Each structure stands twice: as C-alpha cells, then as structure tokens.
C-alpha cells in the first residue's frame, strides 16, 4: 500500500484547524480525526502538534475553548471559532486559492 501522507508547509496547520472547527466545536482528538478523515488518511496530525497549535490559536483570539463532555462521557475542551477566527479562515482560504492559481500557471505553462 502506498503512503499518501504529505508534510505540511509551515502555518498550514492553523488554517486546517480553523477549517475543521468551522462547522461545529470539536475537542482536540476529534479535530485530528476530522482532518485525517477529510484528507482520506493523508493527514495524520499527532496530538503533540494539535494541542500547541490550539493554544497558539487561542492566544491569537481566533478560537475559544469551553469545557464539555465527549461522546465517551469524558470531560474535554471544545474549540470553536471566534469572529476573528472566521475572518482569519476566510483570509487563509483566499491566500491558498491565489497561491494554487499562481503555482498552477507556472507549472502548467507550455
């Protein structure tokens, strides 16, 4: 079986986390699971990367955390986007779209 996983460019994890919680608040484990599922198992982001990123995003005011209970009846912090986080996500998506278009033009030029 081929290994389809890829490394993430610096700063990309923040955008992926913002996207993962854009629909509903999630706890850290669920965020990593959602990213793995959406990427067809290509992105496997460990807890050692997720939690420092969550703390960083919280300090920037892009996400907020509240305590809740998981589906396994365990206490966990659930992370949700703030208005600033929503604006940041929109900005990051626009940036990626521009980058993809530019790189595509360069690589696909005949």
MARGUFI-934447 format. One record per atom (N, C-alpha, C, O, CB): y, x, z; residue in three letters. Coordinates in pm, whole numbers, plus 32768, in hexadecimal, padded with zeros to 4 digits. Glycine has a CB too. Example, Ala and Ser with C-alpha at 12.3 -4.5 7.8 and 13.67 -1.06 7.14 Angstrom:
<sites>
7DC78527830CALA/7E3E84CE830CALA/7EB68528830CALA/7EB48590834EALA/7E41846B8389ALA/7F1F850582C4SER/7F96855782CASER/8003850A8313SER/8072853D8324SER/7FC48580823CSER/
</sites>
This chain:
<sites>
7F8B80558000UNK/800080008000UNK/807C805A8000UNK/808580B68050UNK/80007FA0807AUNK/80DB80407FA9UNK/815480907F9FUNK/81B180718013UNK/81B780018044UNK/819C80757F19UNK/81F980D7803FUNK/825A80C780AAUNK/82E080A3806AUNK/831F80F68029UNK/8267814A8101UNK/830B8025807BUNK/83847FF4803DUNK/83FF80008096UNK/846A7FD08071UNK/83727F668014UNK/83F2803E810AUNK/846380478166UNK/84C980AB8131UNK/84A7810C80EDUNK/8433807181F2UNK/854880908152UNK/85B580E88129UNK/860B810B81A1UNK/861080C08203UNK/860A80A680B9UNK/864F817C8199UNK/86AF81A18201UNK/8732815881E9UNK/875381338179UNK/86C5823A8204UNK/877D81458254UNK/87FC80FD8249UNK/8871815E8246UNK/887781BA8297UNK/880C809B82BEUNK/88CD814B81E8UNK/8948819A81ECUNK/8994817E826EUNK/898B810F82A4UNK/89A1817B8171UNK/89DD81DF829FUNK/8A2681D0831CUNK/8A8381578316UNK/8AC7814282B2UNK/8A758250833CUNK/8A8681098380UNK/8ADB80948389UNK/8A9B80158357UNK/8ACF7FA8836FUNK/8B5780AC833EUNK/8A2C80208312UNK/89EB7FAA82D7UNK/89AB7F528342UNK/89A97ED88335UNK/89827FD58272UNK/89767F9083ACUNK/89327F438414UNK/898F7EDB8451UNK/89657E6B846BUNK/88FC7FA08481UNK/8A0D7EFF8467UNK/8A6C7E9F84A0UNK/8A777E238448UNK/8A737DB3847AUNK/8AF77EE184B0UNK/8A847E3783C6UNK/8A907DC68369UNK/8A117D718369UNK/8A187CF78365UNK/8AAE7DF882DAUNK/899E7DB3836FUNK/891F7D69836FUNK/89117D1583EEUNK/88E17CA483E8UNK/88A97DC98363UNK/89397D4B845EUNK/89337CFF84DCUNK/89927C8884D5UNK/896D7C1984FCUNK/89567D598555UNK/8A0C7C9F84A5UNK/8A6A7C2F8499UNK/8A317BC18441UNK/8A3F7B4B8461UNK/8AF07C618460UNK/89F27BE783D3UNK/89B67B84837AUNK/89437B3B83BFUNK/89357AC183B1UNK/89847BC782F8UNK/88F07B858407UNK/887B7B488449UNK/88A37ADD84ADUNK/885C7A7984BCUNK/88297BB48490UNK/89147AEF84F1UNK/893C7A8C8555UNK/89A57A2B8521UNK/89DE79DD856DUNK/89727AD385D0UNK/89BF7A2F849EUNK/8A2679D88467UNK/89FF79458468UNK/8A5778EE846AUNK/8A457A0383DAUNK/898079278467UNK/8954789B8467UNK/893F786284F2UNK/895977ED850BUNK/88D4788E8418UNK/890F78B7854DUNK/88F4788A85D5UNK/88EB79048631UNK/88C879718604UNK/8872783685DBUNK/890A78F186B1UNK/88FC795F8711UNK/8869798A871DUNK/880E7936871DUNK/89337935879CUNK/88547A0D8727UNK/87CD7A448734UNK/87CD7AB1879FUNK/88347AEE87BAUNK/879B7A7C86ACUNK/87597AC887DBUNK/874B7B398836UNK/87217BB387E4UNK/86FA7BA68770UNK/86E17B1988A8UNK/87297C288820UNK/87147CA687D9UNK/86917CAD878DUNK/86907CD48718UNK/871A7D168839UNK/86247C8887CDUNK/85A27C8D878AUNK/85A07C31870FUNK/856D7C5686A6UNK/85327C6587EBUNK/85D97BBA871EUNK/85DC7B5A86AFUNK/86317B8D863CUNK/86137B7185C8UNK/86107AD286DFUNK/869B7BD8865BUNK/86EE7C1285F2UNK/869C7C74859FUNK/869D7C6E8524UNK/876A7C59862EUNK/86557CCE85E3UNK/86047D308598UNK/85967CEB8549UNK/85777D1484DAUNK/85C87D9885F7UNK/855A7C838581UNK/84F27C37853AUNK/852B7BF084C0UNK/84EC7BF08456UNK/84B37BD18599UNK/85A17BB584CEUNK/85DF7B6F845CUNK/85FD7BD183EBUNK/85E27BB38377UNK/86607B268489UNK/86347C45840CUNK/86547CA783A5UNK/85D67CD98360UNK/85D57CED82E6UNK/86A07D1E83E2UNK/856D7CEB83ACUNK/84EE7D178372UNK/84B67CAA8316UNK/84867CC982A9UNK/84887D3983E1UNK/84BD7C2F8341UNK/84877BC082F2UNK/84D67BAB8271UNK/849C7B9E8205UNK/84887B3F8345UNK/855B7BA8827BUNK/85AF7B908206UNK/859F7C00819FUNK/85A67BE78126UNK/86427B84822FUNK/85887C7A81CFUNK/857C7CED8175UNK/84EE7D018142UNK/84CF7D698108UNK/85AB7D6B81BBUNK/84977CA08156UNK/840B7CAB812EUNK/83CB7D298169UNK/83857D738125UNK/83FF7CAD8094UNK/83E57D3E81E9UNK/83AA7DAC8236UNK/83E17E358212UNK/83AD7E9A8241UNK/83167DAC8224UNK/844A7E3C81BEUNK/84817EBE8196UNK/84DC7EF98200UNK/84EA7F738209UNK/84CE7EB08114UNK/85197EA48251UNK/85707ED382BDUNK/852B7EBD8343UNK/85147E4C836DUNK/85FA7E8A82B9UNK/850C7F2A8383UNK/84D37F23840AUNK/85307F718465UNK/852D7FEC846CUNK/843F7F5D8410UNK/85837F2784AAUNK/85E87F6484FFUNK/85BA7F5A858FUNK/85AA7EEC85C4UNK/86727F2284EBUNK/85A77FCC85CCUNK/85737FD18654UNK/85DA7FA786BCUNK/86527FA586A2UNK/8544805B8673UNK/85A77F858730UNK/85FD7F5B879EUNK/865E7FCA87C7UNK/86CC7FAE87F8UNK/85A87F318815UNK/8635804787B2UNK/868C80B787D3UNK/870780C08779UNK/87678105879AUNK/863F813787C9UNK/8705807B8709UNK/877A807386B0UNK/87C47FEF86C1UNK/883F7FEC86BBUNK/874F8084861EUNK/877A7F8486D5UNK/87B77EFF86DFUNK/88147EF58758UNK/88877ECC8749UNK/874B7E9386E8UNK/87E37F1987CEUNK/88327F028847UNK/88B27F55884FUNK/89187F20887AUNK/87DE7F1E88BEUNK/88B17FD58828UNK/8931801C8825UNK/89947FDD87C1UNK/8A0C7FD987D9UNK/891A80AF8802UNK/89607FAE8750UNK/89B67F6C86EDUNK/89F07EEB8725UNK/8A657ECD8710UNK/89687F4F866CUNK/899F7E9E876DUNK/89D07E2287AAUNK/8A3E7E3F880EUNK/8AA37DF98812UNK/895D7DD787EFUNK/8A2D7EA6885DUNK/8A937ECD88BFUNK/8B147EF68877UNK/8B817ED088A1UNK/8A5F7F408918UNK/8B067F43880CUNK/8B7A7F6F87BEUNK/8BC47EF78782UNK/8C3F7EF18787UNK/8B4D7FCE874EUNK/8B7A7E98874BUNK/8BB77E21870EUNK/8BFB7DCA8778UNK/8C637D8E875FUNK/8B4D7DCE86C4UNK/8BC07DC587EDUNK/8BFA7D7A885CUNK/8C7F7DBA8887UNK/8CE27D74889EUNK/8B987D7388D4UNK/8C807E3D8891UNK/8CFB7E8588B8UNK/8D6A7E718852UNK/8DE07E6F8876UNK/8CDE7F1A88CAUNK/8D457E6487D3UNK/8DA87E4D8769UNK/8DDA7DBC8768UNK/8E3C7D9D8724UNK/8D6E7E7186E1UNK/8D967D6587B2UNK/8DBD7CD887B6UNK/8D887C868742UNK/8DB77C17872AUNK/8E507CCE87B8UNK/8D267CBC86FAUNK/8CEE7C768687UNK/8C7D7C1886ADUNK/8C5D7BBB8662UNK/8CBF7CD98621UNK/8C3F7C30871FUNK/8BD67BD78751UNK/8BED7BC087E6UNK/8C337C0B8829UNK/8B477C148738UNK/8BB07B558818UNK/8BB27B3988A7UNK/8B247B1F88D4UNK/8ACF7AF48885UNK/8C0F7ABF88C8UNK/8B0A7B3A8952UNK/8A837B298988UNK/8A837AC389F8UNK/8ADE7ABF8A4CUNK/8A4B7BB089BAUNK/8A1C7A7089F9UNK/8A077A128A67UNK/89737A178A8CUNK/891E7A308A37UNK/8A3379808A40UNK/895679FF8B09UNK/88CB79FF8B36UNK/8889797B8B12UNK/88C779118B1BUNK/88C37A188BCEUNK/880C79838AEAUNK/87BE790D8AC9UNK/872B79288AE2UNK/870679918B17UNK/87D578E48A38UNK/86D878CA8ABCUNK/864778D58ACFUNK/860578D58A46UNK/8622788089F2UNK/861078608B28UNK/85AA79348A2FUNK/8565793F89AFUNK/84FA78D489A2UNK/84DE788A89FFUNK/852779CB899FUNK/84C078CF892AUNK/845278708914UNK/83D97891896BUNK/8382783C897FUNK/8429786F8881UNK/83D1790C899EUNK/8365793689F9UNK/838C79248A8BUNK/834979588AE5UNK/834079C789E0UNK/83F878DB8AA3UNK/842778BE8B2AUNK/8454793D8B75UNK/844179498BEEUNK/83BA78788B79UNK/848F799B8B2AUNK/84C57A158B66UNK/855C7A138B59UNK/859479DF8AF9UNK/848A7A948B22UNK/859C7A4C8BBCUNK/862E7A558BBCUNK/86597AC58B5CUNK/86237B338B5FUNK/86647A6F8C4CUNK/86BC7AA78B07UNK/86EC7B098AA5UNK/877D7AEC8A82UNK/87AD7A7C8A90UNK/86947B088A26UNK/87C27B548A54UNK/884A7B428A22UNK/88427B138992UNK/87FA7B4A8940UNK/889C7BC78A2DUNK/888E7AAB8977UNK/88997A7688EFUNK/89227A9E88B9UNK/89877A9288FEUNK/888679DA88EBUNK/89237ACF883EUNK/899D7B028801UNK/89CB7AA38793UNK/897C7A728743UNK/89867B9087C8UNK/8A4E7A8A8792UNK/8A8A7A308730UNK/8B087A7086F8UNK/8B477AC3873AUNK/8AAA79A5876FUNK/8B2D7A49867FUNK/8BA77A7B8640UNK/8C227A3F8681UNK/8C2379CA86A7UNK/8BA77A5D85AAUNK/8C8A7A90868DUNK/8D0D7A5E86B2UNK/8D597A458630UNK/8D267A6385C4UNK/8D5A7AC48710UNK/8DD17A0F8639UNK/8E2279FD85BFUNK/8E3E7A84857EUNK/8E3A7A908503UNK/8EA779B585E1UNK/8E5A7AE885D0UNK/8E727B6F859AUNK/8DF47BA28555UNK/8DFD7BE584EEUNK/8E9D7BD1860AUNK/8D7F7B83858BUNK/8D017BAA854EUNK/8CE97B6584C9UNK/8CB57BA1846BUNK/8C8E7B8C85ACUNK/8D107AE784C1UNK/8D037A9E8443UNK/8D5B7ADC83D8UNK/8D317AEC8365UNK/8D287A0A8456UNK/8DD67B0183FEUNK/8E307B42839EUNK/8DF87BCB8375UNK/8DFF7BF18300UNK/8EBE7B5283DAUNK/8DC27C1483D6UNK/8D8A7C9883B9UNK/8D127C8B835BUNK/8D057CD982FDUNK/8D607CDE843CUNK/8CBC7C298373UNK/8C497C14831BUNK/8C777BF6828DUNK/8C427C2F822EUNK/8BF17BA18350UNK/8CD87B9E827EUNK/8D0C7B7C81F8UNK/8D437BF981B4UNK/8D2D7C0E813DUNK/8D7B7B0F8201UNK/8D8A7C4B81FEUNK/8DC17CC681C7UNK/8D537D27819CUNK/8D5C7D658132UNK/8E1D7D08822DUNK/8CEC7D3481EFUNK/8C7D7D8E81CEUNK/8C317D5D8152UNK/8C0A7DAE80FEUNK/8C1C7D998245UNK/8C1D7CDB8148UNK/8BD77CA380D3UNK/8C297CBF8055UNK/8BF17CE87FEFUNK/8BC07C0A80E3UNK/8CAB7CAA805CUNK/8D017CC87FE9UNK/8CF97D5B7FC3UNK/8CF17D7C7F4DUNK/8D947CA28007UNK/8CFB7DB28026UNK/8CF27E41800CUNK/8C6F7E677FC8UNK/8C6E7EB67F6AUNK/8CFF7E8E808EUNK/8C017E2C7FF7UNK/8B7F7E477FB9UNK/8B7C7E157F2AUNK/8B477E587ED1UNK/8B0E7E06800AUNK/8BB47D9F7F12UNK/8BB57D697E8AUNK/8C047DC37E2CUNK/8BDA7DDA7DBAUNK/8BF17CDC7E89UNK/8C757DF77E5AUNK/8CC47E547E08UNK/8C757ED37DEEUNK/8C717F047D7DUNK/8D4A7E757E4DUNK/8C377F0A7E57UNK/8BEA7F857E48UNK/8B767F747DE7UNK/8B5E7FC97D92UNK/8BB67FB37ECFUNK/8B2E7F077DF5UNK/8ABD7EEB7D9CUNK/8AEC7EE37D0BUNK/8AAB7F187CB1UNK/8A767E697DC5UNK/8B5C7E9F7CF4UNK/8B907E927C6BUNK/8BB87F197C33UNK/8B9D7F367BBEUNK/8C087E337C68UNK/8BF97F6B7C83UNK/8C257FEF7C53UNK/8BAE804A7C37UNK/8BA880897BCEUNK/8C8380317CBAUNK/8B5180507C94UNK/8ADC80A67C80UNK/8A8B80757C09UNK/8A5880C57BBBUNK/8A8480A97D01UNK/8A7E7FF27BFCUNK/8A377FB97B89UNK/8A767FE17B05UNK/8A2F80057AA7UNK/8A337F227B93UNK/8AFB7FDC7AFEUNK/8B4080057A83UNK/8B2280967A63UNK/8B0880B879F0UNK/8BD97FF07A90UNK/8B2580EB7AC7UNK/8B0F817A7AB0UNK/8A7F81947A87UNK/8A6681DA7A25UNK/8B3281CA7B2DUNK/8A20815C7AD0UNK/899381787AB4UNK/896181367A35UNK/8906816B79F4UNK/893E814B7B27UNK/899A80C67A11UNK/8968807D799DUNK/89B78098791DUNK/899A805E78B5UNK/896B7FEA79B9UNK/8A1A80F07925UNK/8A68811278AFUNK/8A10815D784BUNK/89C381B67871UNK/8AE4816778D6UNK/8A1D813A77CEUNK/89CE817C7765UNK/8A1681F3772DUNK/89E2823676D4UNK/89AE811C76F6UNK/
</sites>
